[in-house]
Amino acid sequence: MNPVEIQRGDGPIVLGLPHTGTYVPDDIAAKLNDRGRELADTDWHIHTLYDGLLDNVTTVRATFHRYVIDANRDPAGVSLYPGQNTTTLVPLTDFDGENIWDQAPDDDDIAFRAHHFHSAYHQALASELDRVREKHGVAILYDCHSIRSHIPFLFDGKLPDFNIGTNLGTTCDLVIEAATRDICAAAKDYTSILNGRFKGGWTTRHYGRLDINQHAIQMELAQSTYLQAEAAPWAYDESRAAKLRTHLTSILEKLAELAPTLRGKS
């Protein structure tokens, strides 16, 4: 299976989808324990949720599961959130802190996966951002994520519905951050936060390059906003999703509108 799927558009927005894939090669699946094979930490149906929201958008989607290797982690293994519970480049536990392996990966396993999966995804993403930036003079990466709203191992209480990450305003122009924040704040019946528990993963931090007019912002959605339940079988809720999609459309359309105003600002 190809580790990356690309849908190429002509607009200035690129959607990154690092965690929607569920492909696990047979040799790796055989080393997972029963809990690991549940693949519970998938960003379930995120590619479906964002499909068709914006014309001329480019999408770059990892088809492999994050238990193979996490495409949103530093390939050097540096923690995104020092001092906080999180998962590693190749996770050893799930989001509840429970072991997922019968046979944990060794250094050779990790190096192999980094080359064949992690690098493949980021080569594709970097190439598409370069193409878009060359065409428009600006590129905006919108990194699409979701997670259960209650995970005590990772955070206290209930996660807000919209979790916007810009690494404290360093990964994108502030007009992008403000526009996204304001649309989320105005969304009736939803809660939102800017740079809360999720400040943007390695992808957002790595590709947010204002010096070359390349902007990156992460959206971490609570899965309660579009799933029937935050548990297996992780069923997509058409009604909840339709309501949420109106706000996601507003965000993406606004970012596309802003993109031409950012040309030449670097």
C-alpha positions, -999 to +999 in steps of 0.1 A: +000+000+000+012+035-008+020+052+025+006+086+013-024+097-007-024+130-024-053+150-039-038+180-056-056+213-059-047+247-073-055+268-042-032+281-015-044+257+012-030+223+020-047+200+044-024+177+063-040+144+075-013+125+094-035+103+117-065+090+098-048+060+083-055+025+096-030+005+076-006-017+097+017-041+078+011-077+087+046-081+103+040-051+125+004-061+134+017-094+146+038-076+172+009-056+186-011-070+215-049-072+215-052-037+228-029-023+202-047-040+174-079-020+183-061+011+169-082+032+193-060+063+189-070+068+152-082+103+141-114+085+131-131+097+099-113+130+098-107+127+060-144+122+056-152+151+078-131+175+057-139+161+023-154+186-001-153+216+023-132+238+000-126+239-037-091+236-051-076+224-018-047+200-017-048+171+008-019+150+019-030+119+039-009+092+056-026+058+050-005+041+078-016+041+114+002+061+140+012+029+158+034+021+128+051+054+133+036+088+142+039+112+113+033+141+137+063+135+159+099+148+156+119+121+137+147+128+162+124+116+190+123+149+209+091+153+230+066+179+219+055+185+254+084+181+279+072+171+313+037+161+302+024+126+293+025+121+255+032+093+230+065+089+212+077+086+176+067+050+176+042+048+205+048+022+232+015+029+249-019+041+238-035+074+250-045+058+282-010+049+291-015+012+284+010-010+266+001-018+230+029-043+221+037-079+226+070-073+210+081-036+212+100-021+183+137-019+185+160+008+171+163-010+137+125-012+135+121+025+142+147+034+116+130+013+090+096+028+097+110+063+098+125+059+063+095+040+046+066+058+063+074+090+082+098+103+055+075+094+027+047+114+042+068+144+049+085+144+015+050+145-001+038+172+023+069+194+018+066+189-020+030+200-021+037+230+001+066+240-022+043+237-052+015+257-037+039+284-024+056+287-058+022+292-075+006+316-050+036+332-032+021+318+000+011+285+014-011+277+044-009+243+060-040+234+080-032+203+100-063+182+107-066+162+139-091+147+164-090+130+197-113+118+224-126+146+247-118+126+279-083+112+283-071+115+319-037+102+310-031+132+287-052+160+302-076+168+330-113+172+325-131+176+292-113+189+261-128+219+243-144+211+210-120+233+189-084+232+199-063+256+178-025+253+178+000+278+165+028+272+190+020+304+208+016+324+176+049+314+160+037+291+132+015+315+112+006+351+106-015+364+135-044+372+111-047+335+104-047+327+141-072+355+149-096+345+121-096+309+131-100+318+168-129+342+161-148+317+139-145+290+166-154+314+194-186+325+175-197+289+168-229+284+188-230+253+211-192+247+208-163+255+230-128+265+218-093+273+230-062+287+214-028+271+223-042+251+252-032+215+258-025+211+221-003+239+208+005+223+174+025+191+168+058+187+151+042+191+116+028+226+125+060+237+142+083+223+114+064+238+085+054+271+100+080+293+082+069+329+081+103+338+067+093+321+034+056+329+037+046+294+047+020+293+075+008+264+096-020+259+120-033+228+137-070+220+145-075+193+171-112+185+173-129+167+201-144+135+186-176+141+205-184+168+179-188+143+150-189+107+162-219+088+176-197+078+206-160+081+215-157+043+216-157+014+192-170+011+166-162+048+162-193+054+141-196+087+121-226+108+131-239+124+099-260+150+118-233+161+142-208+161+113-230+182+091-233+209+118-196+209+124-187+210+087-204+244+084-179+259+108-150+241+093-160+254+059-161+289+073-125+286+086-111+272+054-129+297+032-116+325+054-080+312+052-083+310+014-096+346+014-067+358+036-040+340+016-035+367-012-032+394+015-002+376+029+019+376-003+052+394+001+049+398+039+079+375+046 
